[in-house]
C-alpha cells in the first residue's frame, strides 16, 4: 500500500445515481424540508481550513466513496472540539474552545493525521497517522506539549479510534487487505484484543459497541455487538444504501449516523444525517441539503448534533455545523 492509497481501505462505497452533471447549490444554510431546525456555523473556512472530506466517485464501479472515520471530535464537557486542519497542505489536529472559537491550538505536527477522538476526561487525543506505507494509532496530550506515544505498529492499517467510557480501552478498526476487524488496546496492560468483523466501532458501556459491516451487496449495515456474551444483532440494513459513523445518544434512545439519500427530481444522490431508535424503529432523516452532510457527533447533553457540511458556502467548502435535536 502506498501513501496515495492509504485512504481507500475504510472508504465506504455505495450505489451512486446522481452523476449526470446536475448542479448542486450549496449556498443555502438550510432548505424547506429542514423547517424547525436551527443551524449554527461553528468553524470559519478562512481561519480553520478544515480537511476536505474524501468523497469520490468511482467510474469503474459506479459507486460513491466517502471517508467514514471521524474528522473532528467534541470533548465530554462540551467545552472544546478538535478537528483536522489543513495548513501548508499538511493535515494536523487543532483544538478550539467552543465559547471563543478563536485561537486554535495545534496538537500534532507531523502533517499526516487522518482521524481523531478525545479521551473521556478530555486530556488525551488518540488519532491515526500515516506512517510510511501504513497507518498507526498514536496518543498525545490535548492541551500541551508535542510528545506522541505510538499505540499500534506493523504491516496493517489501524483507524477510527474510540475510547470506552472508562478511558482504559481504546477500540479501533484494523484493515488487512479487504478484511476489516474491530480490536481494542488496553492502556493498563498493553494487551490487544480482537472481537469481530466490522469497522468504526462506537463503545457502549463496558460490554457493547456499535459498528458498520459490509454485506454481500457491498452496502454497509449498522450492527450492535455484545462482546461479553458474543450476541450480535443487526440494527439497520437497506438495499442500495449504506450507513456509517453510528453513535448512541447520551440517553441511549437514538442512534445517529450518516447515509446516502437516493436521488430525487432535481436533487442528486448525496450524504445526509439520520437517526433511528436504538430498537431499530423510526428511521428519521434530519438533513436534506443538496450538499453533503456527514460525520455526525452528539453534543454531550444530546440536545444538539455537530456535523460536517457544505451548506452556507457557494464554493461547497466544508465547515462544522451544529443543529438542534428534539425528537422524543
C-alpha positions as CSV (number, residue, x, y, z in Angstrom):
1,X,0.0,0.0,0.0
2,X,1.4,3.4,-0.9
3,X,0.8,6.7,0.7
4,X,-1.5,7.7,-2.2
5,X,-3.9,4.8,-1.4
6,X,-4.0,4.7,2.4
7,X,-7.4,6.3,2.5
8,X,-9.1,3.6,0.4
9,X,-9.4,0.7,2.9
10,X,-12.0,2.4,5.1
11,X,-13.8,4.5,2.5
12,X,-17.4,3.3,2.4
13,X,-18.9,2.6,-1.0
14,X,-22.5,2.8,-2.1
15,X,-24.5,2.9,-5.4
16,X,-24.3,6.3,-7.0
17,X,-27.1,7.6,-9.3
18,X,-26.7,11.3,-9.4
19,X,-23.7,11.5,-11.8
20,X,-25.4,13.4,-14.6
21,X,-23.6,16.7,-14.1
22,X,-26.6,18.2,-12.1
23,X,-25.6,21.4,-10.5
24,X,-25.7,21.5,-6.7
25,X,-26.5,24.7,-4.9
26,X,-24.6,24.7,-1.5
27,X,-25.0,28.4,-0.7
28,X,-28.2,27.9,1.3
29,X,-27.9,27.5,5.1
30,X,-31.0,25.2,5.1
31,X,-33.8,24.0,2.9
32,X,-37.6,24.0,3.4
33,X,-37.6,20.3,4.4
34,X,-35.4,21.3,7.4
35,X,-38.0,23.7,8.8
36,X,-38.0,23.8,12.6
37,X,-34.3,23.0,12.8
38,X,-31.8,25.7,13.8
39,X,-28.3,25.5,12.2
40,X,-25.3,27.3,13.7
41,X,-21.9,27.5,11.9
42,X,-19.1,26.6,14.3
43,X,-16.0,26.9,12.2
44,X,-14.8,29.5,9.6
45,X,-13.1,28.3,6.5
46,X,-10.9,31.4,6.3
47,X,-9.3,30.6,9.6
48,X,-9.8,26.9,10.3
49,X,-9.2,25.4,6.9
50,X,-10.8,22.0,7.6
51,X,-9.6,19.0,5.7
52,X,-11.8,18.4,2.7
53,X,-13.7,15.1,3.2
54,X,-12.6,12.3,1.0
55,X,-15.7,11.8,-1.2
56,X,-15.0,10.4,-4.7
57,X,-17.0,8.8,-7.5
58,X,-15.5,5.5,-8.8
59,X,-16.3,5.3,-12.5
60,X,-15.5,1.7,-12.8
61,X,-17.8,0.5,-10.0
62,X,-20.3,3.4,-10.3
63,X,-20.0,4.0,-6.6
64,X,-19.6,7.0,-4.4
65,X,-17.0,6.6,-1.7
66,X,-16.7,8.6,1.5
67,X,-14.3,8.5,4.4
68,X,-16.3,7.2,7.4
69,X,-13.8,8.0,10.1
70,X,-14.1,11.0,12.4
71,X,-12.8,14.3,11.1
72,X,-13.5,16.1,14.3
73,X,-14.4,15.3,18.0
74,X,-16.1,17.0,20.9
75,X,-15.0,16.6,24.5
76,X,-17.4,15.1,27.1
77,X,-17.8,18.5,28.7
78,X,-18.9,20.3,25.5
79,X,-16.3,22.9,26.0
80,X,-13.8,22.0,23.3
81,X,-13.7,20.5,19.8
82,X,-10.7,19.1,17.9
83,X,-10.5,18.9,14.1
84,X,-8.3,18.0,11.2
85,X,-7.0,21.2,9.8
86,X,-5.0,21.8,6.6
87,X,-2.1,24.2,6.8
88,X,0.6,24.3,4.1
89,X,-1.1,21.2,2.5
90,X,-0.5,19.1,5.7
91,X,-3.1,17.5,7.9
92,X,-2.8,18.2,11.6
93,X,-5.0,18.2,14.7
94,X,-6.2,21.6,16.2
95,X,-8.2,22.2,19.4
96,X,-10.5,25.1,20.0
97,X,-12.8,26.4,22.7
98,X,-16.5,26.5,21.8
99,X,-17.0,29.8,23.6
100,X,-14.4,31.8,21.8
101,X,-13.9,29.7,18.6
102,X,-10.7,31.6,18.1
103,X,-7.0,30.8,18.8
104,X,-6.8,27.2,17.7
105,X,-4.1,25.2,19.5
106,X,-2.1,22.9,17.2
107,X,-1.7,19.4,18.8
108,X,0.1,17.4,16.1
109,X,2.9,18.5,13.8
110,X,3.8,15.6,11.5
111,X,1.3,16.6,8.9
112,X,-0.4,13.2,8.3
113,X,-3.2,12.9,10.8
114,X,-6.3,11.1,9.4
115,X,-8.9,10.9,12.2
116,X,-9.1,11.5,16.0
117,X,-11.0,11.2,19.3
118,X,-10.9,12.7,22.8
119,X,-10.4,10.5,25.9
120,X,-13.4,10.7,28.3
121,X,-11.6,13.1,30.6
122,X,-10.7,15.3,27.6
123,X,-6.9,15.3,28.5
124,X,-5.8,13.0,25.7
125,X,-6.2,12.7,21.9
126,X,-6.0,9.4,20.1
127,X,-5.6,9.6,16.4
128,X,-4.5,7.8,13.2
129,X,-1.4,9.0,11.4
130,X,0.2,7.7,8.2
131,X,3.5,6.1,9.0
132,X,5.3,5.2,5.7
133,X,3.1,2.8,3.8
134,X,0.9,2.0,6.8
135,X,-1.4,3.8,9.2
136,X,-1.0,3.5,13.0
137,X,-2.6,4.9,16.2
138,X,-1.0,7.4,18.5
139,X,-1.7,9.2,21.7
140,X,-0.9,12.8,22.6
141,X,-1.9,15.4,25.1
142,X,-5.0,17.5,24.2
143,X,-3.6,20.5,26.0
144,X,0.2,20.8,25.9
145,X,3.5,19.5,24.6
146,X,4.2,17.5,21.4
147,X,5.1,14.1,22.7
148,X,3.4,11.2,20.9
149,X,3.0,7.7,22.1
150,X,2.7,5.1,19.3
151,X,0.0,2.6,20.1
152,X,0.0,0.2,17.1
153,X,2.5,-0.8,14.5
154,X,3.2,-3.5,11.9
155,X,2.1,-4.2,8.3
156,X,-1.5,-3.4,8.9
157,X,-3.7,-0.2,8.9
158,X,-5.5,0.9,12.1
159,X,-8.1,3.6,12.0
160,X,-11.1,5.2,13.8
161,X,-10.0,5.0,17.5
162,X,-12.8,5.4,20.1
163,X,-12.3,5.3,23.9
164,X,-14.5,3.1,26.0
165,X,-16.3,5.1,28.8
166,X,-13.7,4.0,31.4
167,X,-10.9,5.6,29.3
168,X,-8.8,2.5,29.5
169,X,-9.8,0.5,26.4
170,X,-9.3,2.1,23.0
171,X,-11.4,0.4,20.3
172,X,-10.3,0.8,16.6
173,X,-10.7,-0.7,13.1
174,X,-8.0,-2.8,11.6
175,X,-7.8,-3.2,7.8
176,X,-5.8,-6.1,6.4
177,X,-6.3,-6.2,2.6
178,X,-10.1,-6.2,2.1
179,X,-10.8,-7.5,5.6
180,X,-11.9,-5.2,8.4
181,X,-11.9,-6.2,12.1
182,X,-12.5,-4.5,15.4
183,X,-9.8,-4.5,18.0
184,X,-9.1,-2.9,21.4
185,X,-5.9,-1.8,23.2
186,X,-5.8,-1.9,27.0
187,X,-3.8,1.1,28.2
188,X,-3.2,-0.5,31.6
189,X,-1.9,-3.9,30.4
190,X,-0.8,-3.2,26.9
191,X,-2.9,-6.1,25.7
192,X,-4.6,-6.1,22.2
193,X,-7.9,-8.0,21.8
194,X,-9.7,-8.9,18.5
195,X,-13.5,-9.0,18.6
196,X,-15.2,-9.5,15.3
197,X,-15.6,-8.4,11.7
198,X,-16.6,-4.7,11.3
199,X,-15.3,-1.2,11.4
200,X,-15.7,2.3,13.0
201,X,-16.7,0.9,16.5
202,X,-18.6,3.1,19.0
203,X,-18.3,1.7,22.5
204,X,-21.4,1.5,24.7
205,X,-20.8,0.9,28.4
206,X,-18.4,-1.9,29.3
207,X,-19.8,-4.7,27.2
208,X,-21.1,-3.5,23.8
209,X,-20.3,-1.4,20.7
210,X,-22.0,-0.3,17.5
211,X,-20.2,-0.8,14.2
212,X,-20.7,-0.9,10.5
213,X,-20.4,-4.1,8.4
214,X,-20.4,-4.7,4.7
215,X,-22.9,-7.2,3.3
216,X,-22.9,-9.3,0.2
217,X,-24.3,-6.5,-1.9
218,X,-21.3,-4.2,-0.8
219,X,-23.6,-2.0,1.2
220,X,-22.9,-1.1,4.8
221,X,-25.2,-2.0,7.7
222,X,-25.3,-1.0,11.4
223,X,-24.8,-3.7,14.0
224,X,-24.8,-3.9,17.7
225,X,-22.3,-6.3,19.3
226,X,-22.2,-7.5,22.9
227,X,-18.6,-8.7,23.2
228,X,-19.1,-10.1,26.7
229,X,-21.8,-12.6,25.6
230,X,-21.0,-12.8,21.9
231,X,-24.5,-11.7,21.0
232,X,-24.8,-9.7,17.7
233,X,-27.9,-8.0,16.3
234,X,-28.4,-6.0,13.1
235,X,-29.9,-2.5,13.7
236,X,-30.3,-1.3,10.1
237,X,-29.9,-2.6,6.6
238,X,-31.5,-1.4,3.3
239,X,-31.0,-2.2,-0.3
240,X,-28.6,0.1,-2.2
241,X,-28.0,2.2,0.9
242,X,-25.0,2.4,3.3
243,X,-25.0,3.6,6.9
244,X,-21.8,4.7,8.7
245,X,-20.5,6.6,11.7
246,X,-23.1,5.1,14.1
247,X,-23.2,6.5,17.7
248,X,-25.6,6.2,20.5
249,X,-27.2,9.3,22.1
250,X,-26.3,10.1,25.7
251,X,-29.7,9.0,26.9
252,X,-29.4,5.7,25.0
253,X,-32.6,6.2,22.9
254,X,-31.3,7.1,19.5
255,X,-28.6,6.0,17.1
256,X,-27.1,8.8,14.9
257,X,-25.4,8.1,11.6
258,X,-24.6,9.2,8.0
259,X,-26.2,7.6,5.0
260,X,-26.7,8.1,1.3
261,X,-30.0,9.7,0.3
262,X,-31.4,8.4,-3.0
263,X,-31.7,10.7,-6.0
264,X,-34.8,12.8,-6.2
265,X,-36.1,15.1,-9.1
266,X,-33.6,17.9,-9.5
267,X,-31.6,16.7,-6.5
268,X,-28.6,14.3,-6.9
269,X,-27.9,11.5,-4.6
270,X,-25.8,12.7,-1.6
271,X,-24.9,12.1,2.0
272,X,-27.2,13.2,4.8
273,X,-27.6,12.8,8.6
274,X,-30.2,10.3,10.0
275,X,-31.3,8.8,13.4
276,X,-33.1,5.7,14.3
277,X,-34.3,4.5,17.6
278,X,-32.0,2.1,19.5
279,X,-34.5,-0.7,18.9
280,X,-34.3,-0.2,15.1
281,X,-37.6,1.6,14.7
282,X,-38.5,5.1,13.4
283,X,-35.8,5.9,10.9
284,X,-35.7,9.7,10.5
285,X,-33.9,11.9,8.1
286,X,-32.6,15.0,9.7
287,X,-30.8,16.9,6.9
288,X,-32.0,17.4,3.3
289,X,-29.4,19.9,2.0
290,X,-28.1,19.3,-1.6
291,X,-24.6,19.4,-0.3
292,X,-23.1,16.6,1.7
293,X,-23.7,16.4,5.4
294,X,-21.6,13.8,7.2
295,X,-19.5,12.8,10.3
296,X,-22.3,13.5,12.9
297,X,-21.3,13.8,16.6
298,X,-23.7,14.1,19.6
299,X,-23.4,17.0,21.9
300,X,-22.8,15.7,25.5
301,X,-26.3,16.7,26.6
302,X,-27.9,15.0,23.5
303,X,-29.8,18.2,22.7
304,X,-27.8,19.0,19.5
305,X,-25.7,17.4,16.9
306,X,-22.4,18.5,15.3
307,X,-21.6,17.6,11.7
308,X,-19.6,18.5,8.7
309,X,-21.5,20.2,5.9
310,X,-21.1,22.1,2.7
311,X,-24.1,24.3,3.4
312,X,-23.8,28.0,3.5
313,X,-20.9,28.1,1.1
314,X,-21.2,28.9,-2.6
315,X,-17.9,27.1,-3.2
316,X,-19.1,23.9,-1.4
317,X,-16.5,24.4,1.4
318,X,-16.9,22.2,4.5
319,X,-17.4,23.5,8.0
320,X,-18.5,22.1,11.3
321,X,-22.2,23.0,12.0
322,X,-24.5,22.4,14.9
323,X,-28.2,21.6,14.7
324,X,-30.7,21.2,17.5
325,X,-32.2,17.8,18.2
326,X,-35.6,17.4,20.0
327,X,-37.2,14.2,18.8
328,X,-39.0,12.3,21.6
